[in-house]
Amino acid sequence: MMTSKDRIATRFGAARGYDQAARIQRIAATELARRIATRHAGAPPARILEVGCGTGFLTRELRRLFPTAHITATDIAPAMLDRVARHMPDDARLVLRRMDAEAPDVKGPFDLICSSMAMQWFPDRTRTLRALANLLAPGGLMAMSTLCAGSFRQWREAYAQAGVTCPTPDYPGADQLQAEWPACGAGQWQDAEIVDTPVSPLAFVQELRAIGATHVEHPPATGAQLRRVLAAAETDGPFAISYHVGYGLFRRATWPGVFVTGTDTDVGKTVTSAALVRAWNASYWKPLQSGTDDAPSDSTGVQHLAGLEPARIHPPAATFGASLSPEDAASVAHTRIDPATIALPRHAATNRPLVVEGAGGVFVPIAENYLMIDLMVRLALPVVLVARSQLGTINHTLLSLAALRARGLHVAGVILNGAPEPHGRSAIERHGQVRILAEFPPITPMGPEAVAQLAARLPTWDQMTRDKS
């Protein structure tokens, strides 16, 4: 008995007119390739995995962009792979493989994993993206395009006018796609509308059949019903069909770990970082340190509070004496911070997580046109947000969560510092759609024993990674 996937593979494999009719697929592949090239400027990928390659629109663009890369192009339909082979003969660095994206059977790691206009056929996108992300090299890029909500709007309206149930699948919105990214990195979706103008509604139906895109969620219209739909779709002017194409780019973090930020300054990030380091047996890194004229550095504080050996404390990329934002502290010291020089420290091959502590809050300036959130996006680590538990925390916390998510960052959870306030906690959980990792009550004096008590309130690293998988 044929499964749904078998039927999809058969339809696409039998689509002899695919290259001629797949105008939107060609446009989407070209645009996705452009976005990939922008992200890989100066650092071309060595190993590429393409999922759902079809007849090779994106494959050929990848080869043009990265002539020395090893490309593994996969598709569920063997006939499609045969056509890629005919388009790209004698390519020694190209491997063609039949593969179901939901059960990838290739060996990573890959520097780039990409797919153009195949993701809408994945029955379980979240699981598929997670499986693919596991094949990415640390720091690797995943780039996808797929149909989004709003696609075929005019066609759906014609069905509604004709009083017929539209069999076209419902596609996800950008917010839904955003929530489905794996937690091991940071990613963002952007929606772009492409308007196609087939010569007529009937030609549109014929072109869908020509490319094999005839899988539907509801029983297809009967002949009489389809004639009513075609009549309703006729217009005085040109017939137009809107495609909303989502382009998603996801970067896997180089290290396992988290980035600790706060709703504002002096909110308890350093104590929280020490507790996380203690709970997870982690390493610690403060990329930018200021205020050393007035107090010991945060690195020194965490080393003492968590009882760390020096090897687990990585030195800052820059240290300044003034108690100001990194940008202003650098200016007082008559220098400037070059964000390009801030990179995760080199590390041995280990599963020990890294706790990275930011300076101040999400929008603290680092350099001209460069904020703390820009560094967070580049590092691609899941974020732990530290907030006060007192009055006012709801607004500050929800604004910070919205800012983080707008940039495609995964929020691992919130830690509330101060006396428990159940109404504030509940509001943050409900409206922020976020997990409260722990509530840290006031403890005096603050020292290694107090940090050990706080660490006992936190989920273990295994629980964090299991929850994120």
Solvent accessible surface area in square Angstrom, and as a share of the most:
residue,aa,sasa,rsa
1,M,234,1.04
2,M,93,0.42
3,T,76,0.44
4,S,47,0.31
5,K,54,0.23
6,D,54,0.28
7,R,95,0.35
8,I,18,0.09
9,A,8,0.07
10,T,78,0.45
11,R,87,0.32
12,F,29,0.12
13,G,10,0.09
14,A,65,0.51
15,A,4,0.03
16,R,182,0.66
17,G,26,0.25
18,Y,21,0.08
19,D,31,0.16
20,Q,142,0.63
21,A,17,0.14
22,A,1,0.01
23,R,86,0.32
24,I,7,0.03
25,Q,29,0.13
26,R,106,0.39
27,I,85,0.43
28,A,0,0.00
29,A,3,0.02
30,T,71,0.41
31,E,41,0.18
32,L,0,0.00
33,A,1,0.01
34,R,134,0.49
35,R,40,0.15
36,I,0,0.00
37,A,29,0.23
38,T,90,0.53
39,R,106,0.39
40,H,16,0.07
41,A,82,0.64
42,G,84,0.81
43,A,66,0.51
44,P,95,0.60
45,P,7,0.04
46,A,62,0.48
47,R,90,0.33
48,I,0,0.00
49,L,0,0.00
50,E,1,0.01
51,V,4,0.02
52,G,18,0.18
53,C,8,0.05
54,G,10,0.10
55,T,2,0.01
56,G,0,0.00
57,F,19,0.08
58,L,3,0.02
59,T,0,0.00
60,R,68,0.25
61,E,37,0.17
62,L,0,0.00
63,R,40,0.15
64,R,157,0.57
65,L,46,0.23
66,F,13,0.06
67,P,86,0.54
68,T,98,0.57
69,A,1,0.01
70,H,104,0.46
71,I,1,0.01
72,T,19,0.11
73,A,0,0.00
74,T,0,0.00
75,D,12,0.06
76,I,38,0.19
77,A,1,0.00
78,P,71,0.45
79,A,28,0.22
80,M,3,0.01
81,L,15,0.08
82,D,81,0.42
83,R,20,0.07
84,V,0,0.00
85,A,44,0.34
86,R,157,0.57
87,H,81,0.36
88,M,20,0.09
89,P,86,0.54
90,D,149,0.77
91,D,35,0.18
92,A,106,0.82
93,R,106,0.39
94,L,24,0.12
95,V,83,0.48
96,L,56,0.28
97,R,92,0.34
98,R,125,0.45
99,M,8,0.03
100,D,41,0.21
101,A,10,0.08
102,E,21,0.09
103,A,67,0.52
104,P,33,0.21
105,D,84,0.43
106,V,21,0.12
107,K,173,0.73
108,G,19,0.18
109,P,78,0.49
110,F,3,0.01
111,D,44,0.23
112,L,0,0.00
113,I,0,0.00
114,C,0,0.00
115,S,0,0.00
116,S,17,0.11
117,M,14,0.06
118,A,14,0.11
119,M,0,0.00
120,Q,34,0.15
121,W,51,0.18
122,F,21,0.09
123,P,98,0.62
124,D,56,0.29
125,R,44,0.16
126,T,51,0.30
127,R,126,0.46
128,T,0,0.00
129,L,0,0.00
130,R,81,0.30
131,A,27,0.21
132,L,0,0.00
133,A,1,0.00
134,N,100,0.51
135,L,28,0.14
136,L,4,0.02
137,A,15,0.12
138,P,88,0.55
139,G,24,0.23
140,G,4,0.04
141,L,0,0.00
142,M,0,0.00
143,A,0,0.00
144,M,0,0.00
145,S,0,0.00
146,T,1,0.01
147,L,10,0.05
148,C,1,0.01
149,A,48,0.37
150,G,37,0.36
151,S,0,0.00
152,F,13,0.05
153,R,113,0.41
154,Q,37,0.17
155,W,12,0.04
156,R,60,0.22
157,E,87,0.39
158,A,2,0.02
159,Y,9,0.03
160,A,78,0.61
161,Q,140,0.62
162,A,17,0.13
163,G,67,0.65
164,V,15,0.09
165,T,93,0.54
166,C,24,0.15
167,P,10,0.06
168,T,19,0.11
169,P,20,0.13
170,D,107,0.56
171,Y,32,0.12
172,P,11,0.07
173,G,27,0.26
174,A,35,0.27
175,D,126,0.65
176,Q,92,0.41
177,L,0,0.00
178,Q,44,0.20
179,A,89,0.69
180,E,22,0.10
181,W,23,0.08
182,P,13,0.08
183,A,7,0.06
184,C,40,0.24
185,G,1,0.01
186,A,8,0.06
187,G,5,0.04
188,Q,64,0.28
189,W,15,0.05
190,Q,101,0.45
191,D,70,0.36
192,A,36,0.28
193,E,89,0.40
194,I,26,0.13
195,V,86,0.49
196,D,18,0.09
197,T,82,0.47
198,P,6,0.04
199,V,139,0.80
200,S,33,0.22
201,P,2,0.01
202,L,88,0.44
203,A,14,0.11
204,F,3,0.01
205,V,14,0.08
206,Q,95,0.42
207,E,41,0.18
208,L,37,0.19
209,R,143,0.52
210,A,32,0.25
211,I,10,0.05
212,G,5,0.05
213,A,24,0.19
214,T,48,0.28
215,H,49,0.22
216,V,49,0.28
217,E,98,0.44
218,H,81,0.36
219,P,114,0.72
220,P,97,0.61
221,A,23,0.17
222,T,82,0.47
223,G,44,0.42
224,A,53,0.41
225,Q,59,0.26
226,L,33,0.17
227,R,161,0.59
228,R,118,0.43
229,V,0,0.00
230,L,29,0.14
231,A,70,0.54
232,A,31,0.24
233,A,6,0.05
234,E,109,0.49
235,T,81,0.47
236,D,161,0.84
237,G,44,0.42
238,P,116,0.73
239,F,13,0.06
240,A,30,0.23
241,I,0,0.00
242,S,1,0.01
243,Y,17,0.06
244,H,40,0.18
245,V,0,0.00
246,G,0,0.00
247,Y,5,0.02
248,G,0,0.00
249,L,21,0.10
250,F,0,0.00
251,R,58,0.21
252,R,63,0.23
253,A,8,0.06
254,T,58,0.34
255,W,10,0.03
256,P,56,0.35
257,G,2,0.02
258,V,0,0.00
259,F,0,0.00
260,V,0,0.00
261,T,0,0.00
262,G,0,0.00
263,T,23,0.13
264,D,45,0.23
265,T,84,0.49
266,D,124,0.64
267,V,6,0.03
268,G,22,0.21
269,K,15,0.06
270,T,32,0.18
271,V,36,0.21
272,T,0,0.00
273,S,0,0.00
274,A,0,0.00
275,A,0,0.00
276,L,0,0.00
277,V,0,0.00
278,R,110,0.40
279,A,34,0.26
280,W,13,0.05
281,N,86,0.44
282,A,0,0.00
283,S,6,0.04
284,Y,0,0.00
285,W,5,0.02
286,K,8,0.03
287,P,3,0.02
288,L,5,0.02
289,Q,10,0.04
290,S,25,0.16
291,G,11,0.10
292,T,49,0.29
293,D,114,0.59
294,D,109,0.56
295,A,55,0.42
296,P,107,0.67
297,S,26,0.17
298,D,34,0.18
299,S,11,0.07
300,T,74,0.43
301,G,23,0.22
302,V,0,0.00
303,Q,58,0.26
304,H,116,0.52
305,L,18,0.09
306,A,8,0.06
307,G,62,0.60
308,L,12,0.06
309,E,81,0.36
310,P,101,0.64
311,A,88,0.68
312,R,31,0.11
313,I,28,0.14
314,H,28,0.12
315,P,102,0.64
316,P,41,0.26
317,A,52,0.41
318,A,26,0.20
319,T,75,0.44
320,F,19,0.08
321,G,21,0.20
322,A,24,0.18
323,S,72,0.47
324,L,85,0.42
325,S,27,0.18
326,P,2,0.01
327,E,55,0.25
328,D,72,0.37
329,A,1,0.01
330,A,1,0.01
331,S,70,0.45
332,V,89,0.51
333,A,53,0.41
334,H,174,0.77
335,T,62,0.36
336,R,200,0.73
337,I,17,0.08
338,D,77,0.40
339,P,25,0.15
340,A,81,0.63
341,T,95,0.55
342,I,1,0.01
343,A,64,0.49
344,L,27,0.13
345,P,26,0.16
346,R,231,0.84
347,H,73,0.33
348,A,78,0.61
349,A,113,0.88
350,T,63,0.36
351,N,133,0.68
352,R,75,0.27
353,P,4,0.03
354,L,0,0.00
355,V,0,0.00
356,V,0,0.00
357,E,1,0.01
358,G,2,0.02
359,A,12,0.10
360,G,13,0.13
361,G,8,0.07
362,V,9,0.05
363,F,122,0.51
364,V,29,0.17
365,P,47,0.30
366,I,0,0.00
367,A,14,0.11
368,E,124,0.56
369,N,144,0.74
370,Y,38,0.14
371,L,56,0.28
372,M,3,0.01
373,I,1,0.01
374,D,30,0.16
375,L,0,0.00
376,M,1,0.01
377,V,39,0.23
378,R,100,0.36
379,L,9,0.05
380,A,1,0.00
381,L,2,0.01
382,P,4,0.02
383,V,0,0.00
384,V,0,0.00
385,L,0,0.00
386,V,0,0.00
387,A,0,0.00
388,R,86,0.31
389,S,3,0.02
390,Q,99,0.44
391,L,189,0.94
392,G,34,0.33
393,T,8,0.05
394,I,67,0.34
395,N,89,0.46
396,H,89,0.40
397,T,0,0.00
398,L,47,0.24
399,L,112,0.56
400,S,13,0.09
401,L,2,0.01
402,A,62,0.48
403,A,17,0.13
404,L,0,0.00
405,R,85,0.31
406,A,66,0.51
407,R,85,0.31
408,G,5,0.05
409,L,7,0.03
410,H,61,0.27
411,V,15,0.08
412,A,11,0.09
413,G,0,0.00
414,V,0,0.00
415,I,0,0.00
416,L,2,0.01
417,N,25,0.13
418,G,13,0.12
419,A,62,0.48
420,P,91,0.57
421,E,62,0.28
422,P,94,0.59
423,H,146,0.65
424,G,4,0.04
425,R,73,0.27
426,S,40,0.26
427,A,11,0.08
428,I,0,0.00
429,E,60,0.27
430,R,136,0.49
431,H,121,0.54
432,G,4,0.04
433,Q,141,0.62
434,V,17,0.10
435,R,100,0.37
436,I,12,0.06
437,L,12,0.06
438,A,8,0.06
439,E,36,0.16
440,F,3,0.01
441,P,35,0.22
442,P,99,0.62
443,I,40,0.20
444,T,127,0.74
445,P,121,0.76
446,M,76,0.34
447,G,14,0.14
448,P,53,0.33
449,E,142,0.64
450,A,3,0.02
451,V,0,0.00
452,A,32,0.24
453,Q,105,0.47
454,L,3,0.01
455,A,9,0.07
456,A,88,0.68
457,R,130,0.48
458,L,15,0.07
459,P,12,0.08
460,T,69,0.40
461,W,35,0.12
462,D,96,0.50
463,Q,72,0.32
464,M,3,0.01
465,T,50,0.29
466,R,151,0.55
467,D,85,0.44
468,K,46,0.19
469,S,75,0.48
